[in-house]
Amino acid sequence: MTQLSININKFATLRNARGGNNPDILKVAKDCQRFGAQGITVHPRPDQRHIRYNDVFEIKPFIITEFNIEGYPSRSFIDMVLKVQPHQVTLVPDPPDALTSNKGWDTIKNEKFLQEIISEFKKNNIRTSVFIETDLDLFEPAVRTGTDRVELYTEEYAVEFDKKNLSVINKFFQAATLAKNLGLKINAGHDLNLRNLKYFVQQIPFISEVSIGHALVCDALYFGLENTIQMYLRELTGIKV
């Protein structure tokens, strides 16, 4: 079964907009797990506009599922991850001022850079994942970086799915199949939602994990957090949970 990791950044954005501690990010992390999520994802950024570094340290002791930290591998980010010791770190090529992740790594150009960073995480027994697009030429260099997984950047899939261009899944299937054949496990994320998630995992059933934040938080405004998480799990499993 594909695991559901919930990115809780947007809850922190709401908290930060007013100040104080409402919503309580620690409670959100605990509740997401209690309601069935199989992982918690955070993406702290240098400007601390949503999840802050101190949130990451506060949350970690209460993770009973899996903790995934995303981010650009600056020195401060690397040091934070090494101190927190999450189960997984997902490396993204976002510059500090990026609104959200909007591209994958050029693993050809950045192979040596990623290799050096990933080796540091692997020495500390932290699983690594590299955010990547579907260009097949990127996957063998990704293997050489030493990463354990790749995370497929799925914005194009989501856009084309809404246009009813279902053939877009072919390039994601080919990329995922190549990654699998090269010995990598595959995660996926960005703009996956209740409309497009089931088709994606039905067509690529060997996806290990999806990371979903913005869409899930938006749905929770209408359906409630517990019910929304159950709805996403049903899309992943096809089974009433």
SULVEN-V372669 format. One record per residue. N is the residue number from 1. RES is the residue in one small letter. PSI is psi in whole degrees, 0 to 359 (* if undefined). D_CENTER is the distance of its C-alpha to the mean C-alpha in whole Angstrom. Layout:
n;res;psi;d_center
N;RES;PSI;D_CENTER
N;RES;PSI;D_CENTER
//
This chain:
n;res;psi;d_center
1;m;138;16
2;t;130;13
3;q;147;11
4;l;115;9
5;s;127;7
6;i;124;8
7;n;116;7
8;i;14;11
9;n;316;11
10;k;333;13
11;f;322;16
12;a;326;16
13;t;317;17
14;l;316;20
15;r;313;21
16;n;334;22
17;a;333;23
18;r;342;26
19;g;179;26
20;g;209;27
21;n;43;24
22;n;114;24
23;p;154;22
24;d;112;21
25;i;325;18
26;l;317;19
27;k;320;20
28;v;313;17
29;a;316;15
30;k;316;18
31;d;320;19
32;c;318;15
33;q;317;16
34;r;329;19
35;f;359;19
36;g;352;17
37;a;142;13
38;q;3;12
39;g;161;10
40;i;130;9
41;t;140;6
42;v;151;8
43;h;82;9
44;p;139;12
45;r;158;14
46;p;327;18
47;d;357;20
48;q;36;18
49;r;347;18
50;h;255;16
51;i;133;14
52;r;160;17
53;y;321;17
54;n;331;20
55;d;318;17
56;v;315;15
57;f;324;18
58;e;322;20
59;i;321;17
60;k;314;17
61;p;345;20
62;f;7;19
63;i;117;16
64;i;359;18
65;t;257;15
66;e;139;12
67;f;123;10
68;n;123;7
69;i;124;8
70;e;153;7
71;g;165;10
72;y;134;13
73;p;63;15
74;s;168;18
75;r;320;21
76;s;323;20
77;f;314;16
78;i;315;17
79;d;320;20
80;m;314;18
81;v;317;15
82;l;327;18
83;k;319;20
84;v;325;17
85;q;61;17
86;p;172;13
87;h;326;13
88;q;143;10
89;v;130;9
90;t;120;7
91;l;126;10
92;v;152;10
93;p;20;13
94;d;133;14
95;p;162;17
96;p;330;18
97;d;10;19
98;a;137;16
99;l;318;16
100;t;169;12
101;s;130;10
102;n;10;13
103;k;163;13
104;g;175;12
105;w;143;14
106;d;93;18
107;t;344;18
108;i;308;22
109;k;325;23
110;n;18;20
111;e;309;21
112;k;319;23
113;f;311;21
114;l;322;18
115;q;316;20
116;e;318;22
117;i;314;19
118;i;323;17
119;s;327;20
120;e;319;20
121;f;320;17
122;k;326;19
123;k;336;22
124;n;17;20
125;n;37;19
126;i;122;15
127;r;141;13
128;t;147;12
129;s;143;9
130;v;125;10
131;f;128;9
132;i;152;12
133;e;185;14
134;t;3;16
135;d;118;19
136;l;336;21
137;d;346;22
138;l;347;19
139;f;322;18
140;e;317;21
141;p;325;21
142;a;318;17
143;v;319;19
144;r;342;22
145;t;340;19
146;g;4;19
147;t;151;15
148;d;326;14
149;r;165;11
150;v;150;10
151;e;116;7
152;l;129;9
153;y;111;9
154;t;15;11
155;e;315;13
156;e;318;16
157;y;313;16
158;a;317;15
159;v;312;18
160;e;327;20
161;f;316;20
162;d;337;21
163;k;4;24
164;k;24;25
165;n;78;24
166;l;346;23
167;s;346;24
168;v;335;21
169;i;337;19
170;n;316;21
171;k;328;20
172;f;322;16
173;f;316;18
174;q;317;20
175;a;315;17
176;a;321;16
177;t;317;19
178;l;314;20
179;a;316;17
180;k;315;18
181;n;335;22
182;l;0;21
183;g;9;20
184;l;148;16
185;k;159;14
186;i;127;11
187;n;173;7
188;a;150;7
189;g;154;5
190;h;110;8
191;d;17;11
192;l;141;11
193;n;187;13
194;l;339;16
195;r;320;18
196;n;353;16
197;l;314;14
198;k;314;17
199;y;320;18
200;f;311;15
201;v;338;15
202;q;321;19
203;q;334;19
204;i;75;17
205;p;353;17
206;f;17;16
207;i;128;12
208;s;322;11
209;e;140;8
210;v;141;6
211;s;119;4
212;i;130;7
213;g;287;8
214;h;309;11
215;a;319;13
216;l;320;13
217;v;319;14
218;c;316;17
219;d;325;18
220;a;335;18
221;l;329;21
222;y;320;23
223;f;349;22
224;g;149;22
225;l;311;19
226;e;313;20
227;n;321;21
228;t;316;18
229;i;318;16
230;q;323;19
231;m;317;19
232;y;321;15
233;l;324;16
234;r;323;19
235;e;326;17
236;l;327;16
237;t;334;19
238;g;9;22
239;i;139;23
240;k;126;24
241;v;*;23
//
